[in-house]
Amino acid sequence: MLICILLLGRSKSPMNVGFGKDIVTGAYKVVLMYLYDRIATKTLIKTHVFNLSNGKRRCIYFPYVENQFNIDKISTFANGSLYWLNNNLTITALDLHTELFYEVLPPSCFTKYSNKVYLWSLKDRLCLCEVEDLSDVDIWGLQQEGSSVKWEKFLSDSAFSKECFEHPYWMTGVLTCYQIYEDASTALCTKDLAALL
């Protein structure tokens, strides 16, 4: 399928994109975000939401404090919303059914000084972890029931230190690492993260 999109606004190319499914209607949607204008200390971001089922486009504007929106991080789709991790370690979310933005706070143990924090989706649930500066692996999952939102730690394991990871487990859903012992023997350890939910 070829999608042709008319670029509008001040920025000719999107600063961030997203793709997901409206879990109420079943419609797939493409989201394009553009830096549009500045008002005082806020940067206005113009967001185009394209409904691939009916071809309709909707524009949403929302103010954002300059340099807080992290354009280096890609969006993560989970439970009917797109999520973006911000530079101030808050999470901006776009509900693909209502097409409204809202903010999700991370677990209280994460601070603005946390490094290498990643978002990903596992079993249609938003997950978060920090893979640097931690000797233990702590993975959190977002619990959503109606308007109630809370984080639940579903993995905390000191046996898996950051030095032994073979690949980015937050992309695959399988935590795999190796451990080298004093006698030079090596053990391969795996955990299916989806089984922990």
N, C-alpha and C positions, 0 to 999 in steps of 0.2 A: 504494500500500500504506500503510495506516495502522498505526503502531506505538504501542501504549499501554504505558507503562512505569510500574510502581509505584515511587514514590520512597521510598527507605529511607535511614536514617542521619540525622545531625544537620543536614546541609545539604539544603534542599528543592529547590534547583536545582543542576545540575551546574556545576562550575568549568571543566570542559573536556570535549570530546567527540571521538570519532573514528569513522571508518568504514573498513573494509577487507575484504580477502578472505584466508581461510586458504588458502595456496597448496598445501597437502597435500590437504585434503578438498574444496576449492572452495566452502566455506561462507562467506557474507558475514556480517560481525559488526559490531555497534554497540557502542561503548565509551563509558561515561559515568563521569566521575570526580567525586567529592564530597570536600570537606573533612569529616573525620569526628570525629577526637579528637586531643588533644595528650598526648604522653607525654614528660615532661622537655622537651628542646629540639627534639623531633621532632613534626611534624604527621602524623597518620595519614590517609592518603588511601584512601578506599574506592572501588574500581573495579568497576563492573558490566560484564560482557561478555555481550552478548545474541547468541546464534547464531540467525540468521534462517532457517536451513535446518530446524532441529529445534525451535525455540522455547525452548531451554534457556537459563538464566541462571546465570552463575557470578560470585561475589564474590571479589575479590582485595584484600588489604590490604597496603600497604607504607609504611614510615616514610620521611619526607622532611624534610630540614632546612628549617625555616620560611623562607619567602621565596625559596627556590631554584627551585621549580617555576614556570615562567612561564605564568601563566594567560591572558596576552594573546596568546600564539602558538597558532595552530591546529595540529592534528596533521597530519603528512605521512605518507602511506602509500607504502611502497616495499618490494618483495621480501618480502612476507608479514608485515611489521611496521609498527606505527605509531610515529612518532618525534615527540618534543617537544623543542624547544630550551629549555634552562634558563637562569636568570639568571646562573649561574656558568659559562656556556658549556660545559656538558657536555650530552649528548644522552641523554634517557631513551627507551628503546625497549620496546615490548610486542610480543612474538612472538605473532601471532594463532593459531598452531597450538598451541603449548605453553601459551599464556596466562601466560607468565612475563615479568617485567620484567628488563631488563638495561641497562647503561650503555655508551654509545659515546663515546669521546673524540674531539674534533675534531682536524684537522691541527695539528701543533705550532706553526704560525705564528699561530694564533688564540689570543688571551689573554682573560682576564676583562675587559680594557679594550677589546676590540673592540666596535664599535658597528654597528648595522644589519646584523646577521648573519641570513641567511635560509636556511631549508631548503625544498627542493621535490623533486619526483620527476620524473625524466626517463628514459624507457625502463625503468621499474620499478627505477630506481637512485636512491638518496638522494644529493642534491647539496647543496652548501653554498657560500655566498659572502658577502662583506661588501661592501656597496654604498656605504658612506660612509667617508671618510678614506683611500681608496685612489685613486691616480691610475691604477693599472693594474687591469684586471679579472682576478681569479683565481677560477676556478670549480673546485671539487673534487668528485669523485664517490667514493662508498663502494664498494669492492670487497669482496664477501663470497663466500667459498668455504668451506663447512662452518662451522667455528668460527673460521676465520681472517678477520680484518677489517683492511683498510688503506685509507687515503685515497690517491687519485691525482689530481693536478692535470691536468685535461684542457683547460683554456683559460687562457692568460695572454697578454694582449694590451694593450699600452700605447696602441694606436690608438683604443681605445674608452675614453674617460675618462668618469667618472660624470656630468659636466655635460651630455653630449649624449644621454643616454638618453631616448627618447620614452615608454616605458611599462615596467612592471616585467617585464623579460625572464625573470626566474626563474619567472614564472607561465605564460608561453607557450612557452618552449623556443626562442624565436627572439630572438637578440640584435640589436636594431635601434637604430641611432643616426644622427645627422647630424653632419656636420663642416662648419663655415663657414671658408673660406679667406680670406687677405688681400685677394684680388681680388673678394670678396663672392660668389664661387660657392659652391654648397652641394653636398655629396656625401652620398648616403644609403648607409649601410653595413649589411649584414645578415650574420648567420652563423646557420646552423641548428645549434643546440647538439647535437641528437640525432645529427647526422652525425659529431660529434667523438668520440662514445663508441665 
